[in-house]
Amino acid sequence: MPGGRGTARQPCGLTAMADDRITYVPPDPTQIDAGNAEALRYWSRALETPEDKIRRAVQKVGPVLETVKTELGIGGVG
């Protein structure tokens, strides 16, 4: 492809790695999709928090990342 990268477009939320494994990339990095197992694994690694804790926090306060982080006592200034 002239001027292009020559790669096929991946489905939303997925990206191909060099060894052809598919890894999750959140379509909206400000939201946690607790109903998606791959999303929960991603956020569990990113927030260094067990999946079940993230799932409970999302059920309690909603999917907004910053609100979930506050509920979990993660990050932030002050």
VOGU-854540 format. One record per atom (N, C-alpha, C, O): residue in one letter; residue number from 1; atom name; x, y, z. Coordinates in Angstrom, 1 decimal. Each point is the difference from the previous one (the first is absolute). Layout:
N
+------+-----+------+--------+--------+--------+
| rest |  nr | atom |     c1 |     c2 |     c3 |
+------+-----+------+--------+--------+--------+
|    A | NUM |   CA |      X |      Y |      Z |
...
+------+-----+------+--------+--------+--------+
This chain:
78
+------+-----+------+--------+--------+--------+
| rest |  nr | atom |     c1 |     c2 |     c3 |
+------+-----+------+--------+--------+--------+
|    M |   1 |    N |    0.8 |   -1.2 |    0.0 |
|    M |   1 |   CA |   -0.8 |    1.2 |    0.0 |
|    M |   1 |    C |    0.9 |    1.2 |    0.0 |
|    M |   1 |    O |    0.8 |    0.2 |    0.9 |
|    P |   2 |    N |   -1.0 |    0.7 |   -1.8 |
|    P |   2 |   CA |    0.8 |    1.2 |   -0.1 |
|    P |   2 |    C |   -0.3 |    0.9 |    1.2 |
|    P |   2 |    O |   -1.1 |    0.3 |    0.3 |
|    G |   3 |    N |    2.2 |    0.0 |    0.4 |
|    G |   3 |   CA |   -0.2 |    1.0 |    1.2 |
|    G |   3 |    C |   -0.6 |   -0.7 |    1.2 |
|    G |   3 |    O |    0.0 |    0.7 |    1.0 |
|    G |   4 |    N |   -0.5 |   -1.9 |   -1.1 |
|    G |   4 |   CA |   -0.6 |   -0.6 |    1.1 |
|    G |   4 |    C |    0.9 |   -1.0 |    0.7 |
|    G |   4 |    O |    1.1 |   -0.2 |   -0.4 |
|    R |   5 |    N |   -1.6 |   -0.4 |    1.5 |
|    R |   5 |   CA |    0.8 |   -0.9 |    0.8 |
|    R |   5 |    C |   -0.1 |   -1.4 |   -0.6 |
|    R |   5 |    O |    0.8 |   -0.9 |    0.4 |
|    G |   6 |    N |   -1.8 |    0.6 |   -1.2 |
|    G |   6 |   CA |   -0.1 |   -1.3 |   -0.6 |
|    G |   6 |    C |   -0.6 |   -1.0 |    1.0 |
|    G |   6 |    O |    0.2 |   -1.2 |   -0.2 |
|    T |   7 |    N |   -0.9 |    1.6 |    1.2 |
|    T |   7 |   CA |   -0.6 |   -0.9 |    1.0 |
|    T |   7 |    C |   -1.5 |    0.1 |   -0.1 |
|    T |   7 |    O |   -0.6 |    1.0 |   -0.3 |
|    A |   8 |    N |   -0.1 |   -2.1 |    0.6 |
|    A |   8 |   CA |   -1.4 |    0.0 |    0.0 |
|    A |   8 |    C |   -0.5 |    0.6 |    1.3 |
|    A |   8 |    O |    0.7 |   -0.1 |    1.1 |
|    R |   9 |    N |   -1.8 |    0.7 |   -1.1 |
|    R |   9 |   CA |   -0.6 |    0.6 |    1.1 |
|    R |   9 |    C |   -0.6 |   -1.0 |    1.0 |
|    R |   9 |    O |   -0.6 |   -1.0 |   -0.5 |
|    Q |  10 |    N |    0.9 |    1.1 |    1.8 |
|    Q |  10 |   CA |   -0.4 |   -1.0 |    1.0 |
|    Q |  10 |    C |   -1.4 |    0.4 |    0.5 |
|    Q |  10 |    O |   -0.4 |    1.2 |    0.0 |
|    P |  11 |    N |   -0.4 |   -2.1 |    0.5 |
|    P |  11 |   CA |   -1.3 |    0.3 |    0.6 |
|    P |  11 |    C |    0.2 |    0.9 |    1.2 |
|    P |  11 |    O |    1.0 |    0.0 |    0.6 |
|    C |  12 |    N |   -2.0 |    0.8 |   -0.3 |
|    C |  12 |   CA |    0.0 |    0.9 |    1.1 |
|    C |  12 |    C |    0.4 |   -0.7 |    1.3 |
|    C |  12 |    O |   -0.5 |   -1.0 |    0.4 |
|    G |  13 |    N |    1.5 |    1.6 |    0.3 |
|    G |  13 |   CA |    0.4 |   -0.5 |    1.3 |
|    G |  13 |    C |    1.1 |   -1.1 |   -0.1 |
|    G |  13 |    O |    0.5 |   -0.5 |    1.0 |
|    L |  14 |    N |   -0.1 |    0.1 |   -2.2 |
|    L |  14 |   CA |    1.0 |   -1.0 |   -0.2 |
|    L |  14 |    C |    1.2 |    0.5 |   -0.9 |
|    L |  14 |    O |   -0.2 |    0.9 |   -0.8 |
|    T |  15 |    N |    1.4 |   -1.4 |    1.1 |
|    T |  15 |   CA |    1.1 |    0.4 |   -0.8 |
|    T |  15 |    C |    0.9 |   -1.2 |   -0.1 |
|    T |  15 |    O |    0.1 |   -0.8 |    0.9 |
|    A |  16 |    N |    0.5 |    0.6 |   -2.1 |
|    A |  16 |   CA |    0.9 |   -1.1 |   -0.2 |
|    A |  16 |    C |    1.4 |    0.4 |    0.5 |
|    A |  16 |    O |    0.5 |    1.1 |   -0.2 |
|    M |  17 |    N |    0.2 |   -2.1 |    0.8 |
|    M |  17 |   CA |    1.4 |    0.2 |    0.5 |
|    M |  17 |    C |    0.9 |   -0.7 |   -1.0 |
|    M |  17 |    O |   -0.5 |   -0.6 |   -1.0 |
|    A |  18 |    N |    1.8 |    0.9 |    1.1 |
|    A |  18 |   CA |    0.9 |   -0.6 |   -0.9 |
|    A |  18 |    C |    0.0 |   -1.5 |   -0.2 |
|    A |  18 |    O |    0.2 |   -0.5 |   -1.1 |
|    D |  19 |    N |   -0.6 |   -0.2 |    2.2 |
|    D |  19 |   CA |   -0.1 |   -1.4 |   -0.1 |
|    D |  19 |    C |   -1.4 |   -0.5 |   -0.3 |
|    D |  19 |    O |   -0.3 |   -1.2 |    0.2 |
|    D |  20 |    N |   -0.5 |    2.1 |   -0.8 |
|    D |  20 |   CA |   -1.4 |   -0.3 |   -0.4 |
|    D |  20 |    C |   -1.0 |   -0.3 |    1.1 |
|    D |  20 |    O |   -1.1 |   -0.5 |   -0.3 |
|    R |  21 |    N |    1.5 |    0.7 |    1.6 |
|    R |  21 |   CA |   -0.9 |   -0.1 |    1.0 |
|    R |  21 |    C |   -0.9 |    1.2 |    0.0 |
|    R |  21 |    O |    0.4 |    1.1 |   -0.5 |
|    I |  22 |    N |   -1.7 |   -1.2 |    0.9 |
|    I |  22 |   CA |   -0.9 |    1.1 |    0.1 |
|    I |  22 |    C |    0.0 |    0.5 |    1.5 |
|    I |  22 |    O |   -0.1 |   -0.9 |    0.9 |
|    T |  23 |    N |    0.2 |    2.1 |   -0.7 |
|    T |  23 |   CA |    0.0 |    0.6 |    1.3 |
|    T |  23 |    C |   -1.1 |    1.1 |    0.1 |
|    T |  23 |    O |   -0.2 |    0.7 |   -1.0 |
|    Y |  24 |    N |   -0.4 |   -0.6 |    2.1 |
|    Y |  24 |   CA |   -1.1 |    1.0 |    0.2 |
|    Y |  24 |    C |    0.5 |    1.4 |    0.1 |
|    Y |  24 |    O |    1.0 |    0.3 |    0.7 |
|    V |  25 |    N |   -1.6 |    0.6 |   -1.3 |
|    V |  25 |   CA |    0.2 |    1.4 |    0.1 |
|    V |  25 |    C |   -1.4 |    0.7 |    0.2 |
|    V |  25 |    O |   -0.9 |   -0.2 |   -0.9 |
|    P |  26 |    N |    0.7 |    0.8 |    2.0 |
|    P |  26 |   CA |   -1.4 |    0.6 |    0.3 |
|    P |  26 |    C |   -0.4 |    1.0 |   -1.1 |
|    P |  26 |    O |    0.8 |    0.9 |   -0.3 |
|    P |  27 |    N |   -2.0 |   -1.1 |   -0.3 |
|    P |  27 |   CA |   -0.5 |    0.9 |   -1.0 |
|    P |  27 |    C |   -0.1 |    1.4 |    0.6 |
|    P |  27 |    O |    0.1 |    1.0 |   -0.7 |
|    D |  28 |    N |   -0.5 |   -0.9 |    2.0 |
|    D |  28 |   CA |   -0.1 |    1.3 |    0.7 |
|    D |  28 |    C |    0.8 |   -0.1 |    1.3 |
|    D |  28 |    O |   -0.5 |   -0.7 |    0.9 |
|    P |  29 |    N |    1.7 |    1.2 |   -0.9 |
|    P |  29 |   CA |    0.8 |   -0.2 |    1.2 |
|    P |  29 |    C |   -0.5 |    0.7 |    1.3 |
|    P |  29 |    O |    0.7 |   -0.1 |    1.0 |
|    T |  30 |    N |   -1.8 |    0.8 |   -1.1 |
|    T |  30 |   CA |   -0.6 |    0.6 |    1.2 |
|    T |  30 |    C |   -1.1 |   -0.8 |    0.6 |
|    T |  30 |    O |   -0.6 |    0.4 |    1.0 |
|    Q |  31 |    N |    0.3 |   -1.6 |   -1.6 |
|    Q |  31 |   CA |   -1.1 |   -0.8 |    0.4 |
|    Q |  31 |    C |    0.5 |   -1.4 |    0.2 |
|    Q |  31 |    O |    0.9 |   -0.5 |   -0.7 |
|    I |  32 |    N |   -1.4 |   -0.2 |    1.8 |
|    I |  32 |   CA |    0.3 |   -1.4 |    0.2 |
|    I |  32 |    C |   -1.2 |   -0.8 |   -0.3 |
|    I |  32 |    O |   -1.1 |    0.1 |    0.5 |
|    D |  33 |    N |    1.2 |   -1.1 |   -1.5 |
|    D |  33 |   CA |   -1.1 |   -0.8 |   -0.4 |
|    D |  33 |    C |    0.1 |   -1.3 |    0.9 |
|    D |  33 |    O |    0.7 |   -1.0 |   -0.4 |
|    A |  34 |    N |   -1.4 |    1.0 |    1.5 |
|    A |  34 |   CA |    0.1 |   -1.1 |    0.9 |
|    A |  34 |    C |   -0.7 |   -1.3 |   -0.5 |
|    A |  34 |    O |    0.2 |   -1.0 |    0.6 |
|    G |  35 |    N |   -0.9 |    1.2 |   -1.6 |
|    G |  35 |   CA |   -0.7 |   -1.2 |   -0.6 |
|    G |  35 |    C |    0.8 |   -0.7 |   -1.0 |
|    G |  35 |    O |   -0.4 |   -1.0 |   -0.6 |
|    N |  36 |    N |    1.6 |    1.5 |    0.3 |
|    N |  36 |   CA |    0.9 |   -0.6 |   -1.0 |
|    N |  36 |    C |    1.2 |   -0.6 |    0.8 |
|    N |  36 |    O |    0.8 |    0.7 |    0.6 |
|    A |  37 |    N |   -0.6 |   -2.0 |   -0.7 |
|    A |  37 |   CA |    1.1 |   -0.7 |    0.7 |
|    A |  37 |    C |    1.3 |    0.5 |   -0.4 |
|    A |  37 |    O |    0.9 |    0.2 |    0.9 |
|    E |  38 |    N |   -0.7 |    0.0 |   -2.2 |
|    E |  38 |   CA |    1.3 |    0.5 |   -0.5 |
|    E |  38 |    C |    0.3 |    1.4 |    0.6 |
|    E |  38 |    O |    1.1 |    0.4 |    0.4 |
|    A |  39 |    N |   -2.1 |    0.5 |   -0.3 |
|    A |  39 |   CA |    0.1 |    1.3 |    0.5 |
|    A |  39 |    C |    0.4 |   -0.1 |    1.5 |
|    A |  39 |    O |    0.8 |    0.8 |    0.5 |
|    L |  40 |    N |   -1.5 |   -1.7 |    0.2 |
|    L |  40 |   CA |    0.3 |   -0.1 |    1.4 |
|    L |  40 |    C |    1.5 |   -0.5 |    0.3 |
|    L |  40 |    O |    0.7 |    0.5 |    0.9 |
|    R |  41 |    N |   -0.2 |   -1.4 |   -1.8 |
|    R |  41 |   CA |    1.4 |   -0.4 |    0.1 |
|    R |  41 |    C |    0.9 |    1.2 |   -0.2 |
|    R |  41 |    O |    1.0 |    0.2 |    0.7 |
|    Y |  42 |    N |   -1.3 |    0.6 |   -1.8 |
|    Y |  42 |   CA |    0.8 |    1.1 |   -0.3 |
|    Y |  42 |    C |    0.0 |    1.0 |    1.2 |
|    Y |  42 |    O |    1.1 |    0.4 |    0.4 |
|    W |  43 |    N |   -2.2 |    0.0 |    0.1 |
|    W |  43 |   CA |   -0.1 |    0.9 |    1.1 |
|    W |  43 |    C |    0.6 |   -0.5 |    1.3 |
|    W |  43 |    O |    0.6 |    0.7 |    0.8 |
|    S |  44 |    N |   -0.7 |   -2.0 |   -0.6 |
|    S |  44 |   CA |    0.6 |   -0.7 |    1.2 |
|    S |  44 |    C |    1.5 |    0.2 |   -0.1 |
|    S |  44 |    O |    0.7 |    0.3 |    1.0 |
|    R |  45 |    N |   -0.1 |   -0.5 |   -2.2 |
|    R |  45 |   CA |    1.5 |    0.2 |   -0.1 |
|    R |  45 |    C |    0.3 |    1.5 |    0.1 |
|    R |  45 |    O |    1.0 |    0.3 |    0.7 |
|    A |  46 |    N |   -1.8 |    0.5 |   -1.3 |
|    A |  46 |   CA |    0.4 |    1.5 |   -0.1 |
|    A |  46 |    C |   -0.2 |    0.6 |    1.4 |
|    A |  46 |    O |    0.9 |    0.8 |    0.4 |
|    L |  47 |    N |   -1.9 |   -1.2 |    0.4 |
|    L |  47 |   CA |   -0.2 |    0.6 |    1.3 |
|    L |  47 |    C |    0.6 |   -0.9 |    1.1 |
|    L |  47 |    O |    0.0 |    0.4 |    1.2 |
|    E |  48 |    N |    0.7 |   -1.5 |   -1.5 |
|    E |  48 |   CA |    0.6 |   -0.9 |    1.0 |
|    E |  48 |    C |   -1.0 |   -0.3 |    1.1 |
|    E |  48 |    O |    0.3 |    0.1 |    1.2 |
|    T |  49 |    N |   -1.5 |   -0.5 |   -1.7 |
|    T |  49 |   CA |   -1.1 |   -0.3 |    0.9 |
|    T |  49 |    C |   -0.8 |   -1.2 |   -0.5 |
|    T |  49 |    O |   -0.1 |   -0.2 |   -1.2 |
|    P |  50 |    N |   -0.3 |   -0.7 |    2.1 |
|    P |  50 |   CA |   -0.7 |   -1.2 |   -0.4 |
|    P |  50 |    C |   -1.3 |    0.3 |   -0.8 |
|    P |  50 |    O |   -0.7 |    1.0 |    0.3 |
|    E |  51 |    N |    0.4 |   -1.8 |   -1.3 |
|    E |  51 |   CA |   -1.2 |    0.2 |   -0.9 |
|    E |  51 |    C |   -1.3 |    0.1 |    0.8 |
|    E |  51 |    O |   -0.8 |    0.9 |   -0.3 |
|    D |  52 |    N |    0.6 |   -1.7 |    1.3 |
|    D |  52 |   CA |   -1.2 |    0.0 |    0.8 |
|    D |  52 |    C |   -0.2 |    1.3 |    0.8 |
|    D |  52 |    O |   -1.1 |    0.5 |    0.1 |
|    K |  53 |    N |    2.2 |    0.1 |    0.3 |
|    K |  53 |   CA |   -0.1 |    1.3 |    0.7 |
|    K |  53 |    C |   -0.4 |    1.1 |   -1.0 |
|    K |  53 |    O |   -0.8 |    0.9 |    0.4 |
|    I |  54 |    N |    1.4 |   -1.0 |   -1.6 |
|    I |  54 |   CA |   -0.4 |    1.0 |   -1.0 |
|    I |  54 |    C |   -1.4 |   -0.1 |   -0.4 |
|    I |  54 |    O |   -0.8 |    0.9 |   -0.1 |
|    R |  55 |    N |    0.3 |   -2.2 |   -0.1 |
|    R |  55 |   CA |   -1.4 |   -0.2 |   -0.4 |
|    R |  55 |    C |   -0.9 |    0.5 |    1.1 |
|    R |  55 |    O |   -1.0 |    0.7 |   -0.3 |
|    R |  56 |    N |    1.3 |   -0.9 |    1.6 |
|    R |  56 |   CA |   -0.9 |    0.5 |    1.1 |
|    R |  56 |    C |    0.0 |    1.5 |    0.0 |
|    R |  56 |    O |   -1.0 |    0.6 |    0.2 |
|    A |  57 |    N |    2.2 |    0.0 |   -0.4 |
|    A |  57 |   CA |    0.0 |    1.5 |    0.0 |
|    A |  57 |    C |   -0.8 |    0.6 |   -1.2 |
|    A |  57 |    O |   -0.7 |    1.0 |    0.2 |
|    V |  58 |    N |    0.8 |   -1.6 |   -1.4 |
|    V |  58 |   CA |   -0.8 |    0.4 |   -1.1 |
|    V |  58 |    C |   -1.5 |   -0.1 |    0.3 |
|    V |  58 |    O |   -0.8 |    0.8 |   -0.3 |
|    Q |  59 |    N |    0.4 |   -2.0 |    0.9 |
|    Q |  59 |   CA |   -1.4 |   -0.2 |    0.3 |
|    Q |  59 |    C |   -0.5 |    1.1 |    1.0 |
|    Q |  59 |    O |   -1.1 |    0.4 |    0.0 |
|    K |  60 |    N |    2.0 |    0.0 |    0.9 |
|    K |  60 |   CA |   -0.4 |    1.0 |    1.1 |
|    K |  60 |    C |    0.0 |    1.4 |   -0.6 |
|    K |  60 |    O |   -1.0 |    0.8 |    0.3 |
|    V |  61 |    N |    2.0 |   -0.4 |   -1.0 |
|    V |  61 |   CA |    0.2 |    1.5 |   -0.4 |
|    V |  61 |    C |   -0.2 |    0.3 |   -1.5 |
|    V |  61 |    O |    0.0 |    1.1 |   -0.4 |
|    G |  62 |    N |   -0.1 |   -2.2 |   -0.4 |
|    G |  62 |   CA |   -0.1 |    0.2 |   -1.4 |
|    G |  62 |    C |    1.4 |   -0.2 |   -0.7 |
|    G |  62 |    O |    1.0 |   -0.2 |    0.7 |
|    P |  63 |    N |   -1.0 |    0.3 |   -2.1 |
|    P |  63 |   CA |    1.2 |   -0.4 |   -0.7 |
|    P |  63 |    C |    1.1 |    1.1 |   -0.2 |
|    P |  63 |    O |    1.0 |   -0.3 |   -0.7 |
|    V |  64 |    N |   -1.2 |    1.5 |    1.2 |
|    V |  64 |   CA |    1.0 |    1.1 |   -0.3 |
|    V |  64 |    C |    1.2 |   -0.3 |    0.8 |
|    V |  64 |    O |    0.0 |   -0.2 |    1.2 |
|    L |  65 |    N |    1.1 |    0.1 |   -1.9 |
|    L |  65 |   CA |    1.3 |   -0.4 |    0.5 |
|    L |  65 |    C |    0.4 |    0.8 |    1.3 |
|    L |  65 |    O |    0.4 |   -0.6 |    1.0 |
|    E |  66 |    N |   -0.5 |    1.9 |   -1.1 |
|    E |  66 |   CA |    0.5 |    0.8 |    1.2 |
|    E |  66 |    C |   -0.9 |   -0.3 |    1.2 |
|    E |  66 |    O |    0.5 |    0.0 |    1.1 |
|    T |  67 |    N |   -1.8 |   -0.2 |   -1.3 |
|    T |  67 |   CA |   -0.9 |   -0.3 |    1.1 |
|    T |  67 |    C |    0.3 |   -1.3 |    0.6 |
|    T |  67 |    O |    0.0 |   -0.2 |    1.2 |
|    V |  68 |    N |    0.3 |   -0.8 |   -2.1 |
|    V |  68 |   CA |    0.4 |   -1.4 |    0.5 |
|    V |  68 |    C |    1.3 |    0.1 |    0.8 |
|    V |  68 |    O |    0.1 |   -0.6 |    1.0 |
|    K |  69 |    N |    0.9 |    1.4 |   -1.6 |
|    K |  69 |   CA |    1.2 |    0.1 |    0.7 |
|    K |  69 |    C |   -0.1 |    0.6 |    1.4 |
|    K |  69 |    O |    0.6 |   -0.4 |    1.0 |
|    T |  70 |    N |   -1.5 |    1.4 |   -0.9 |
|    T |  70 |   CA |   -0.3 |    0.6 |    1.3 |
|    T |  70 |    C |   -0.6 |   -1.0 |    1.0 |
|    T |  70 |    O |    0.4 |   -0.1 |    1.1 |
|    E |  71 |    N |   -1.4 |   -0.7 |   -1.6 |
|    E |  71 |   CA |   -0.6 |   -1.0 |    0.8 |
|    E |  71 |    C |    1.0 |   -1.0 |    0.5 |
|    E |  71 |    O |   -0.1 |   -0.5 |    1.1 |
|    L |  72 |    N |    1.1 |    0.2 |   -2.0 |
|    L |  72 |   CA |    1.0 |   -1.0 |    0.4 |
|    L |  72 |    C |    1.1 |    0.6 |    0.8 |
|    L |  72 |    O |    0.9 |   -0.8 |    0.5 |
|    G |  73 |    N |   -0.9 |    2.1 |   -0.4 |
|    G |  73 |   CA |    1.1 |    0.7 |    0.8 |
|    G |  73 |    C |    1.3 |    0.0 |   -0.8 |
|    G |  73 |    O |    1.1 |   -0.1 |    0.6 |
|    I |  74 |    N |   -1.2 |    0.2 |   -1.9 |
|    I |  74 |   CA |    1.2 |   -0.1 |   -0.9 |
|    I |  74 |    C |    0.3 |    1.4 |   -0.5 |
|    I |  74 |    O |   -0.9 |    0.7 |   -0.5 |
|    G |  75 |    N |    2.2 |   -0.3 |    0.5 |
|    G |  75 |   CA |    0.5 |    1.2 |   -0.6 |
|    G |  75 |    C |   -0.7 |    1.3 |    0.4 |
|    G |  75 |    O |   -0.7 |    0.1 |    1.0 |
|    G |  76 |    N |    1.0 |    0.9 |   -1.8 |
|    G |  76 |   CA |   -0.6 |    1.3 |    0.3 |
|    G |  76 |    C |    1.0 |    0.8 |    0.9 |
|    G |  76 |    O |    0.8 |   -0.5 |    0.7 |
|    V |  77 |    N |   -1.1 |    1.8 |   -0.7 |
|    V |  77 |   CA |    0.8 |    1.0 |    0.8 |
|    V |  77 |    C |   -0.9 |    0.5 |    1.1 |
|    V |  77 |    O |   -1.1 |    0.2 |   -0.2 |
|    G |  78 |    N |    1.7 |   -0.1 |    1.4 |
|    G |  78 |   CA |   -0.7 |    0.7 |    1.0 |
|    G |  78 |    C |   -0.6 |   -0.9 |    1.0 |
|    G |  78 |    O |   -0.6 |    0.5 |    0.9 |
+------+-----+------+--------+--------+--------+
